[in-house]
């Protein structure tokens, strides 16, 4: 439920009751650390949130036995955070190189405990945790019960009807729902976020990230989950008719025609199968979920979707080339067919319906990625089309670099992944000359990172993405990924410390001391996810949505009004974080605040890749 809904906003306000363990009360000063810990050899920074009176303060680091192991002075202020915290001071603890558990003390203020250990010891388990979240998000018959006791769900998707794309006013459908006469098997896949919609755009992005993660951090559960997502994408591609299906389910229904959508109901997913909903019933499209196509039979496909779908299948072909050549060739064929249908002649970009849910506007990055992965897969399989796809990748890379689309790695921009694998391609023996050079590709990665470093210099907590712009965790993990890829490709360490700063921010080194990775550190308790809310714990122990990545702090004005939820949710709120808000940025641990507390597949898969690269060293 990544966007607010007009229908829900019209409902009466609902008061939320605190059911979470409160965060520590505000004191004169707070110390923020990476609550998971720091790798032994990396730069290690914590932050003292205080006032100008804390300038020059002495800090002490103690080990698990309470013994002092390091002392020093806090650094010069990195800036003002809020009226209450008029200065933030860095605390350099890079000298800690012995594995162990530590705390930092400044006067009477004590930090949370944190670990120092090898990167693999610290971050490999976190990468594995993110896979657990994808298991929780499974739809269909082949669910994994897990701690939430998941049950098979949306079994009617097995024979789902395809509909003409409706018209929308914002998120609300304003037209009749009209069947095309086609029925497909749309079962399986993952719920997109805290709701139960399924989107090809986010699923293909997530599958790509999981397959890339498997390279860096091989893991049987990770491989199985990537395959689960790939199997669903295979269902979304109708090869016989040349149709790519983009979406299963609707968000908001049509009040005039008296039917509701997924965002207007709060329940467990298996409840949808138990509904008795004849034609004309308001819940008809809750039980019998419509499918929408990205293109008409045989017509061209929106190039963003064509590129990222091709990348997913081509990466799968690469991973199987040495062990199952026949299956790899099949995946390469699927990738090539979809890629060839990319509509580069103009027209509207298709992501999801309505487009406002995921308003993607670019595609050069996706086609670069698709072409690069196709060429690498073809090379692995001895397919003579490798050179043609490499040439395409170079063409799209050149166009991307020259464009005004200067985002960083996230759902809407995959250029960092594309550039990295295109460099790999260029380094292969006999690689063709392309429209771009290796130095131009690594230079564009450096451009993305340098822009983020400049932004970080303005942030007291050295975040490379403006927190008030939202989607903070995925952009921050994306910047971490880009920095790690750049280091691997170039052997340079220009952005190593920056990568660590970004990870630190996501894992608790921020004004609120909140970790956006559920299950690690002081993480959100009031998770905006229907399964987690109705089946899990609201106290942060036991049954939690382990491994999910929530967006985290965002624009304070996002909460000028807070939309209520449909009936049926369990109220949960912790108001104690308010004391750490600034005038520009807020964090709420509240079941109602999807903008801060909703874990999503694209957020989480970006984290999977970042943490897998970190664990691999």
PLY file of the C-alpha trace (Angstrom):
ply
format ascii 1.0
element vertex 617
property float x
property float y
property float z
element edge 616
property int vertex1
property int vertex2
end_header
0.00 0.00 0.00
2.70 2.38 -1.11
0.38 5.33 -1.77
-2.44 6.92 0.22
-5.92 6.06 -1.00
-8.72 8.51 -1.65
-11.41 6.10 -0.53
-9.72 5.37 2.78
-8.98 9.05 3.35
-12.72 9.70 3.28
-13.33 7.34 6.18
-13.67 8.58 9.73
-10.45 9.11 11.70
-9.32 6.18 13.79
-7.36 6.53 17.02
-4.42 4.17 17.42
-3.54 2.60 20.75
0.04 2.03 21.77
0.97 -1.63 21.70
4.68 -1.32 21.03
7.61 -1.27 23.39
8.46 2.45 23.77
11.80 3.73 22.57
14.11 5.26 25.14
12.98 8.67 26.35
14.87 11.71 25.14
17.77 12.89 27.28
20.14 15.82 26.96
22.14 13.87 24.39
21.79 10.67 22.36
24.44 8.48 20.76
23.53 6.82 17.46
25.43 3.82 16.10
25.09 1.14 13.46
23.11 -1.21 15.69
24.32 -4.32 13.87
27.96 -3.31 13.99
31.07 -2.49 12.00
33.49 -4.63 10.02
36.92 -4.81 11.60
38.88 -2.96 8.94
36.41 -0.28 7.89
35.94 3.35 8.91
33.61 3.42 11.90
31.58 6.49 12.84
28.91 7.03 15.47
27.12 10.31 16.19
26.42 12.31 19.33
23.14 14.22 19.08
23.33 17.10 21.50
23.81 20.85 21.75
26.67 23.25 21.20
27.66 22.66 24.83
28.86 19.17 23.81
31.63 20.54 21.60
34.97 18.95 22.47
33.37 16.31 24.70
35.37 13.22 25.59
34.07 9.81 24.59
35.00 6.42 26.01
34.45 3.03 24.42
33.99 0.07 26.73
33.95 -3.63 25.92
31.47 -6.26 27.10
33.25 -6.49 30.44
32.96 -2.74 31.00
36.66 -2.15 30.40
37.69 1.07 28.65
39.37 0.24 25.34
39.36 3.58 23.51
39.01 7.25 24.37
38.97 10.41 22.31
37.22 13.69 21.54
34.07 14.07 19.46
34.67 15.70 16.09
33.51 19.05 14.79
29.74 19.36 14.45
28.29 18.04 11.19
25.34 20.39 11.54
22.17 21.19 13.42
19.44 18.57 13.49
16.52 20.23 15.28
15.65 22.79 17.91
16.20 20.20 20.62
19.43 18.91 19.08
21.32 21.94 17.86
24.51 20.02 17.00
25.51 16.55 15.82
29.09 15.39 16.45
30.85 12.46 14.76
32.59 9.94 16.99
35.41 8.13 15.19
35.88 4.62 16.56
37.80 3.26 13.56
40.59 2.15 15.92
38.33 -0.69 17.14
39.65 -3.68 15.23
39.24 -6.50 17.74
36.07 -8.56 17.42
33.75 -7.93 20.31
30.75 -6.04 21.65
31.15 -2.40 22.63
29.36 0.71 23.87
30.26 4.38 23.62
29.88 6.74 26.57
29.85 10.54 26.57
29.26 11.89 30.06
26.15 10.12 31.29
24.97 9.16 27.80
25.51 5.56 26.68
25.05 4.18 23.18
23.30 0.95 22.26
25.66 -2.02 22.19
27.23 -2.78 18.81
29.56 -5.44 17.47
32.87 -5.36 15.64
33.53 -8.46 13.55
34.21 -9.64 10.03
31.91 -8.36 7.29
30.76 -11.90 6.55
29.88 -12.61 10.18
27.91 -9.38 10.52
26.14 -8.99 7.20
25.66 -12.46 5.70
22.93 -13.28 8.26
21.18 -10.01 7.40
21.21 -10.84 3.69
19.74 -14.24 4.58
17.05 -12.55 6.68
15.81 -10.60 3.68
15.09 -13.90 1.95
12.86 -14.81 4.89
10.77 -11.73 4.13
10.25 -12.84 0.53
9.16 -16.24 1.82
6.56 -14.47 3.97
5.38 -12.56 0.90
4.63 -15.67 -1.14
1.20 -16.02 -2.72
-0.46 -19.10 -4.18
-0.48 -22.74 -3.15
3.25 -23.12 -2.46
3.60 -20.87 0.57
6.11 -21.38 3.38
4.25 -21.28 6.74
7.12 -19.65 8.65
6.59 -17.82 11.93
3.41 -16.16 10.61
1.82 -19.57 9.90
1.13 -18.54 6.31
-1.56 -20.44 4.45
-2.18 -20.90 0.73
-3.85 -17.82 -0.71
-5.56 -16.46 -3.81
-6.05 -19.89 -5.32
-8.57 -18.35 -7.71
-5.61 -16.65 -9.43
-5.03 -20.05 -11.05
-7.81 -19.20 -13.52
-7.73 -15.40 -13.48
-9.65 -13.40 -16.05
-7.84 -10.76 -18.10
-9.58 -7.38 -18.27
-9.25 -4.30 -20.40
-7.29 -1.59 -18.60
-9.83 0.58 -16.76
-9.75 4.36 -16.53
-8.78 6.05 -13.29
-9.37 9.29 -11.47
-6.27 9.28 -9.33
-6.40 5.81 -7.82
-10.15 5.26 -8.15
-11.52 3.29 -11.08
-14.14 5.28 -12.99
-15.02 2.83 -15.75
-16.77 -0.49 -16.05
-14.66 -3.61 -15.69
-14.63 -5.41 -19.03
-13.27 -8.92 -19.62
-11.21 -9.64 -22.72
-12.23 -13.29 -22.81
-8.75 -14.54 -21.90
-8.00 -16.54 -18.75
-4.47 -17.16 -17.44
-2.70 -18.85 -14.54
-1.63 -15.87 -12.43
-1.04 -17.84 -9.24
2.10 -17.64 -7.16
4.55 -14.76 -7.01
4.99 -12.34 -4.15
2.73 -9.73 -2.62
4.21 -6.42 -3.69
4.29 -4.78 -0.25
1.94 -4.65 2.73
-1.06 -5.33 0.54
-1.71 -8.29 -1.78
-1.35 -6.84 -5.27
1.21 -8.39 -7.61
3.19 -6.28 -10.09
5.51 -7.47 -12.84
7.54 -4.25 -12.60
8.52 -4.77 -8.97
8.77 -8.56 -9.23
11.26 -8.38 -12.13
13.34 -5.75 -10.32
13.37 -7.97 -7.22
14.23 -11.15 -9.12
17.13 -9.36 -10.81
18.49 -8.20 -7.45
18.14 -11.68 -5.93
19.93 -13.30 -8.86
22.75 -10.76 -8.63
22.90 -11.36 -4.87
23.31 -15.08 -5.52
26.55 -14.32 -7.36
28.03 -12.51 -4.40
26.56 -14.59 -1.58
25.49 -18.06 -2.79
22.72 -19.46 -0.64
20.25 -22.28 -1.27
17.27 -20.39 0.18
18.16 -17.32 -1.86
18.38 -19.40 -5.04
15.04 -21.03 -4.31
13.33 -17.69 -3.70
14.76 -16.15 -6.87
13.43 -19.18 -8.74
10.00 -18.74 -7.14
9.86 -15.18 -8.43
11.18 -16.21 -11.84
8.52 -18.93 -12.16
5.87 -16.28 -11.59
7.39 -13.95 -14.20
7.30 -16.87 -16.63
3.55 -17.07 -16.09
3.21 -13.35 -16.76
4.71 -13.84 -20.23
2.35 -15.38 -22.79
4.85 -16.43 -25.44
2.26 -17.83 -27.84
0.33 -14.55 -28.08
3.19 -12.16 -27.32
1.51 -10.62 -24.27
3.15 -9.48 -21.06
0.83 -9.25 -18.07
1.64 -6.37 -15.75
-0.63 -6.69 -12.74
-2.92 -8.91 -10.70
-5.58 -7.17 -8.59
-6.82 -3.61 -8.19
-5.99 -1.07 -5.50
-9.15 1.05 -5.29
-12.48 0.02 -6.76
-15.34 2.00 -8.23
-17.76 3.38 -5.61
-20.31 4.20 -8.30
-20.43 0.57 -9.42
-20.15 -0.64 -5.82
-17.00 -2.74 -5.95
-13.90 -2.42 -3.80
-10.22 -3.10 -4.30
-7.36 -4.52 -2.28
-6.50 -1.27 -0.49
-10.01 -0.98 0.91
-9.93 -4.24 2.90
-7.70 -5.31 5.81
-7.49 -9.08 6.23
-5.28 -12.14 5.89
-4.82 -13.19 2.27
-6.44 -16.59 2.68
-9.65 -14.83 3.71
-10.15 -13.82 0.08
-10.54 -17.46 -0.97
-13.24 -17.99 1.66
-15.43 -15.19 0.29
-18.76 -15.89 -1.37
-18.77 -13.13 -3.95
-21.08 -13.57 -6.96
-20.96 -11.19 -9.91
-22.10 -7.77 -8.72
-20.98 -8.31 -5.13
-18.76 -5.52 -3.82
-16.02 -8.07 -3.03
-16.11 -9.78 -6.43
-12.71 -8.38 -7.48
-11.22 -9.22 -4.09
-11.86 -12.92 -4.64
-11.67 -13.03 -8.45
-8.75 -10.75 -9.06
-8.47 -9.14 -12.48
-5.32 -9.30 -14.58
-4.16 -6.40 -16.75
-1.82 -6.65 -19.73
1.03 -4.30 -20.56
0.42 -4.70 -24.30
-2.05 -6.12 -26.80
-1.24 -9.46 -28.46
1.79 -9.16 -30.69
2.27 -5.45 -30.07
5.37 -3.81 -28.66
5.99 -3.76 -24.88
6.82 -0.75 -22.72
10.64 -0.69 -22.86
11.17 -0.44 -19.11
9.29 -3.70 -18.57
10.90 -5.37 -21.60
14.38 -4.47 -20.36
14.00 -5.63 -16.78
12.13 -8.81 -17.75
14.91 -9.63 -20.21
17.48 -8.98 -17.49
15.78 -11.39 -15.07
15.65 -14.28 -17.51
19.11 -13.60 -18.93
20.62 -13.58 -15.44
18.91 -16.89 -14.73
20.44 -18.23 -17.94
23.90 -17.11 -16.82
23.51 -18.77 -13.42
22.48 -22.08 -15.04
24.82 -22.06 -18.04
27.34 -24.39 -16.43
24.90 -26.81 -14.76
21.74 -26.97 -16.90
22.49 -25.75 -20.41
19.07 -26.71 -21.78
17.21 -24.71 -19.14
19.63 -21.81 -19.54
19.00 -21.79 -23.29
15.26 -21.73 -22.66
15.61 -18.71 -20.38
17.83 -16.97 -22.90
15.20 -17.52 -25.57
12.50 -15.99 -23.35
14.71 -13.02 -22.52
15.57 -12.44 -26.18
11.95 -12.58 -27.32
10.73 -10.10 -24.72
13.67 -7.77 -25.30
13.01 -7.73 -29.06
9.49 -6.42 -28.40
10.68 -3.31 -26.52
8.81 -0.26 -27.79
11.52 2.35 -28.33
9.47 4.42 -30.77
7.81 6.48 -28.06
4.54 6.28 -26.22
3.56 6.02 -22.59
5.71 4.17 -20.09
3.76 1.34 -18.48
4.59 0.31 -14.92
1.40 -0.54 -13.03
-2.24 0.56 -13.02
-2.74 3.33 -12.10
0.68 4.63 -13.11
0.80 6.86 -10.00
1.48 3.82 -7.82
4.93 3.46 -9.42
5.44 6.50 -11.67
8.43 5.32 -13.67
9.45 7.67 -16.48
12.69 6.24 -17.91
13.75 3.11 -19.74
17.28 3.56 -21.15
18.73 2.05 -17.97
16.44 -0.99 -18.17
17.30 -1.67 -21.82
21.00 -1.28 -21.08
20.64 -3.80 -18.28
18.60 -6.22 -20.38
21.01 -6.06 -23.31
24.10 -6.43 -21.10
22.69 -9.51 -19.35
21.60 -11.00 -22.69
25.12 -10.59 -24.06
26.69 -12.16 -20.99
24.23 -15.06 -21.12
24.83 -15.57 -24.83
28.59 -15.57 -24.25
28.21 -18.20 -21.53
26.13 -20.37 -23.88
28.18 -19.82 -27.03
25.34 -17.96 -28.76
26.51 -15.75 -31.65
24.01 -13.01 -30.80
26.24 -11.85 -27.93
27.94 -9.12 -29.98
24.67 -7.60 -31.16
23.33 -7.35 -27.65
26.61 -5.92 -26.39
26.36 -3.25 -29.07
22.81 -2.45 -27.95
23.92 -2.20 -24.34
26.63 0.27 -25.27
24.15 2.36 -27.26
21.68 2.55 -24.40
24.44 3.25 -21.88
25.69 6.16 -23.97
22.15 7.56 -24.27
21.55 7.16 -20.54
24.78 8.96 -19.61
23.84 11.84 -21.94
20.29 12.04 -20.57
18.94 14.20 -17.78
17.78 11.16 -15.81
20.28 11.31 -12.97
18.79 9.15 -10.25
20.57 6.46 -8.21
19.90 2.74 -7.87
16.29 1.99 -6.92
13.15 0.65 -8.58
13.16 3.54 -11.06
16.83 3.46 -12.06
18.85 0.30 -12.68
21.79 1.99 -14.43
24.29 1.11 -11.69
23.61 -2.60 -12.20
23.73 -2.19 -15.97
26.99 -0.23 -15.95
28.68 -2.74 -13.66
27.84 -5.76 -15.82
28.64 -3.87 -19.02
32.13 -3.25 -17.63
32.37 -7.00 -16.96
31.36 -7.61 -20.55
33.96 -5.17 -21.91
36.69 -6.96 -20.00
35.95 -10.30 -21.65
38.50 -11.51 -24.17
37.46 -10.52 -27.67
34.85 -8.03 -26.44
33.57 -5.77 -29.24
34.19 -2.04 -29.31
31.08 -0.30 -27.98
29.63 3.20 -28.01
30.90 3.65 -24.45
34.19 2.85 -22.78
34.90 1.28 -19.42
36.09 4.63 -18.08
32.84 6.30 -19.14
30.81 3.64 -17.35
32.81 3.76 -14.13
32.87 7.53 -14.48
29.07 7.61 -14.49
29.01 5.45 -11.37
31.41 7.97 -9.81
29.10 10.79 -10.92
26.16 9.18 -9.14
28.25 8.65 -6.03
29.85 12.10 -6.07
26.43 13.73 -6.23
25.36 11.64 -3.25
28.53 12.51 -1.33
27.79 16.20 -1.90
24.29 15.63 -0.54
25.71 13.71 2.43
27.94 16.67 3.31
24.74 18.63 4.01
23.31 15.90 6.25
24.30 15.68 9.93
24.12 11.89 9.61
25.89 11.81 6.23
23.01 10.35 4.26
23.43 10.51 0.50
19.71 10.61 -0.18
17.57 13.52 1.08
15.47 11.94 3.81
12.54 14.23 3.13
12.22 12.85 -0.41
10.94 9.48 0.84
11.89 5.93 -0.19
14.98 6.55 1.93
16.01 2.99 2.76
15.95 1.72 -0.81
17.89 4.72 -2.16
20.40 4.42 0.67
20.90 0.71 0.11
21.12 1.53 -3.59
23.92 4.02 -3.00
25.69 1.49 -0.78
25.41 -1.08 -3.59
26.73 1.37 -6.17
29.71 2.29 -3.99
30.56 -1.38 -3.42
30.25 -2.18 -7.13
32.46 0.78 -7.98
35.11 -0.42 -5.55
35.00 -3.94 -6.97
35.29 -2.72 -10.55
38.02 -0.13 -10.07
39.98 -1.38 -7.06
39.69 2.15 -5.69
38.53 2.98 -2.17
37.20 6.50 -2.82
33.68 5.64 -1.70
34.30 2.88 0.87
33.61 5.13 3.85
30.54 6.55 2.11
29.18 3.02 1.60
29.61 2.33 5.30
27.86 5.59 6.22
24.85 4.60 4.12
24.59 1.18 5.74
24.99 2.76 9.17
22.07 5.11 8.49
19.71 2.28 7.52
20.75 0.20 10.54
20.19 2.81 13.22
22.73 5.59 12.91
20.08 8.25 12.41
18.25 10.77 14.56
15.66 8.27 15.79
17.98 5.33 16.38
15.65 3.25 14.20
16.83 0.36 12.05
14.82 0.05 8.85
15.69 -3.64 8.53
13.07 -5.52 10.52
14.60 -7.89 13.04
17.91 -6.01 13.35
18.60 -3.44 16.02
15.77 -1.18 17.16
13.42 -1.89 14.26
9.78 -0.85 13.60
7.25 -2.71 15.73
4.06 -1.41 14.11
4.77 -2.77 10.64
2.36 -1.69 7.92
1.84 -5.17 6.49
-1.43 -7.04 6.78
0.11 -10.45 7.44
2.52 -9.06 10.03
-0.17 -6.96 11.69
-2.78 -9.71 11.95
-0.55 -12.75 12.53
2.58 -11.30 14.10
3.83 -9.62 17.24
3.35 -5.90 17.96
6.11 -5.87 20.56
9.12 -6.68 18.39
9.72 -10.19 19.67
8.63 -13.58 18.39
6.49 -13.42 15.26
7.93 -10.53 13.25
8.43 -9.80 9.54
12.14 -10.57 9.72
14.21 -9.18 6.87
11.68 -6.72 5.48
13.04 -3.27 4.67
10.77 -0.34 5.49
11.19 3.11 3.96
11.98 4.96 7.20
11.91 8.71 7.96
10.38 11.00 5.37
8.97 14.47 4.69
7.30 15.82 7.83
4.38 17.17 5.78
3.56 13.62 4.72
1.84 13.36 8.10
-0.13 16.61 8.12
-3.05 14.22 7.77
-2.85 10.49 8.43
-5.35 8.33 6.59
-7.16 5.69 8.61
-7.19 2.05 7.61
-10.13 -0.23 6.82
-11.73 -2.00 9.76
-10.00 -5.09 11.06
-6.44 -3.98 11.78
-4.74 -4.22 15.18
-3.91 -0.74 16.45
-0.24 -0.08 17.19
1.68 3.14 17.74
4.77 4.33 19.59
4.72 8.13 19.99
8.11 8.41 21.69
10.05 8.96 18.44
8.42 12.38 18.03
11.05 14.03 20.22
13.71 13.25 17.60
11.85 14.74 14.62
13.09 17.84 12.85
10.83 20.38 11.19
11.60 18.81 7.79
11.72 15.07 8.54
9.67 12.78 10.76
9.58 9.12 11.65
6.45 7.42 12.95
6.28 3.86 14.21
2.56 3.53 13.57
0.45 0.94 11.76
-1.25 3.81 9.90
1.94 5.24 8.40
2.73 3.27 5.26
5.19 6.02 4.26
7.59 5.05 7.07
6.65 1.53 8.11
5.65 -0.50 5.05
8.26 -3.04 3.94
8.20 -3.65 0.19
9.77 -6.12 -2.20
11.79 -3.56 -4.14
13.14 -1.96 -0.94
14.04 -5.37 0.45
15.68 -6.76 -2.68
17.91 -3.69 -2.91
18.92 -4.45 0.67
19.54 -8.09 -0.23
22.04 -7.04 -2.88
23.75 -4.38 -0.74
24.16 -6.74 2.21
25.27 -9.65 0.01
28.01 -7.50 -1.50
29.03 -6.27 1.95
29.17 -9.83 3.28
31.31 -10.93 0.35
33.84 -8.19 1.11
0 1
1 2
2 3
3 4
4 5
5 6
6 7
7 8
8 9
9 10
10 11
11 12
12 13
13 14
14 15
15 16
16 17
17 18
18 19
19 20
20 21
21 22
22 23
23 24
24 25
25 26
26 27
27 28
28 29
29 30
30 31
31 32
32 33
33 34
34 35
35 36
36 37
37 38
38 39
39 40
40 41
41 42
42 43
43 44
44 45
45 46
46 47
47 48
48 49
49 50
50 51
51 52
52 53
53 54
54 55
55 56
56 57
57 58
58 59
59 60
60 61
61 62
62 63
63 64
64 65
65 66
66 67
67 68
68 69
69 70
70 71
71 72
72 73
73 74
74 75
75 76
76 77
77 78
78 79
79 80
80 81
81 82
82 83
83 84
84 85
85 86
86 87
87 88
88 89
89 90
90 91
91 92
92 93
93 94
94 95
95 96
96 97
97 98
98 99
99 100
100 101
101 102
102 103
103 104
104 105
105 106
106 107
107 108
108 109
109 110
110 111
111 112
112 113
113 114
114 115
115 116
116 117
117 118
118 119
119 120
120 121
121 122
122 123
123 124
124 125
125 126
126 127
127 128
128 129
129 130
130 131
131 132
132 133
133 134
134 135
135 136
136 137
137 138
138 139
139 140
140 141
141 142
142 143
143 144
144 145
145 146
146 147
147 148
148 149
149 150
150 151
151 152
152 153
153 154
154 155
155 156
156 157
157 158
158 159
159 160
160 161
161 162
162 163
163 164
164 165
165 166
166 167
167 168
168 169
169 170
170 171
171 172
172 173
173 174
174 175
175 176
176 177
177 178
178 179
179 180
180 181
181 182
182 183
183 184
184 185
185 186
186 187
187 188
188 189
189 190
190 191
191 192
192 193
193 194
194 195
195 196
196 197
197 198
198 199
199 200
200 201
201 202
202 203
203 204
204 205
205 206
206 207
207 208
208 209
209 210
210 211
211 212
212 213
213 214
214 215
215 216
216 217
217 218
218 219
219 220
220 221
221 222
222 223
223 224
224 225
225 226
226 227
227 228
228 229
229 230
230 231
231 232
232 233
233 234
234 235
235 236
236 237
237 238
238 239
239 240
240 241
241 242
242 243
243 244
244 245
245 246
246 247
247 248
248 249
249 250
250 251
251 252
252 253
253 254
254 255
255 256
256 257
257 258
258 259
259 260
260 261
261 262
262 263
263 264
264 265
265 266
266 267
267 268
268 269
269 270
270 271
271 272
272 273
273 274
274 275
275 276
276 277
277 278
278 279
279 280
280 281
281 282
282 283
283 284
284 285
285 286
286 287
287 288
288 289
289 290
290 291
291 292
292 293
293 294
294 295
295 296
296 297
297 298
298 299
299 300
300 301
301 302
302 303
303 304
304 305
305 306
306 307
307 308
308 309
309 310
310 311
311 312
312 313
313 314
314 315
315 316
316 317
317 318
318 319
319 320
320 321
321 322
322 323
323 324
324 325
325 326
326 327
327 328
328 329
329 330
330 331
331 332
332 333
333 334
334 335
335 336
336 337
337 338
338 339
339 340
340 341
341 342
342 343
343 344
344 345
345 346
346 347
347 348
348 349
349 350
350 351
351 352
352 353
353 354
354 355
355 356
356 357
357 358
358 359
359 360
360 361
361 362
362 363
363 364
364 365
365 366
366 367
367 368
368 369
369 370
370 371
371 372
372 373
373 374
374 375
375 376
376 377
377 378
378 379
379 380
380 381
381 382
382 383
383 384
384 385
385 386
386 387
387 388
388 389
389 390
390 391
391 392
392 393
393 394
394 395
395 396
396 397
397 398
398 399
399 400
400 401
401 402
402 403
403 404
404 405
405 406
406 407
407 408
408 409
409 410
410 411
411 412
412 413
413 414
414 415
415 416
416 417
417 418
418 419
419 420
420 421
421 422
422 423
423 424
424 425
425 426
426 427
427 428
428 429
429 430
430 431
431 432
432 433
433 434
434 435
435 436
436 437
437 438
438 439
439 440
440 441
441 442
442 443
443 444
444 445
445 446
446 447
447 448
448 449
449 450
450 451
451 452
452 453
453 454
454 455
455 456
456 457
457 458
458 459
459 460
460 461
461 462
462 463
463 464
464 465
465 466
466 467
467 468
468 469
469 470
470 471
471 472
472 473
473 474
474 475
475 476
476 477
477 478
478 479
479 480
480 481
481 482
482 483
483 484
484 485
485 486
486 487
487 488
488 489
489 490
490 491
491 492
492 493
493 494
494 495
495 496
496 497
497 498
498 499
499 500
500 501
501 502
502 503
503 504
504 505
505 506
506 507
507 508
508 509
509 510
510 511
511 512
512 513
513 514
514 515
515 516
516 517
517 518
518 519
519 520
520 521
521 522
522 523
523 524
524 525
525 526
526 527
527 528
528 529
529 530
530 531
531 532
532 533
533 534
534 535
535 536
536 537
537 538
538 539
539 540
540 541
541 542
542 543
543 544
544 545
545 546
546 547
547 548
548 549
549 550
550 551
551 552
552 553
553 554
554 555
555 556
556 557
557 558
558 559
559 560
560 561
561 562
562 563
563 564
564 565
565 566
566 567
567 568
568 569
569 570
570 571
571 572
572 573
573 574
574 575
575 576
576 577
577 578
578 579
579 580
580 581
581 582
582 583
583 584
584 585
585 586
586 587
587 588
588 589
589 590
590 591
591 592
592 593
593 594
594 595
595 596
596 597
597 598
598 599
599 600
600 601
601 602
602 603
603 604
604 605
605 606
606 607
607 608
608 609
609 610
610 611
611 612
612 613
613 614
614 615
615 616
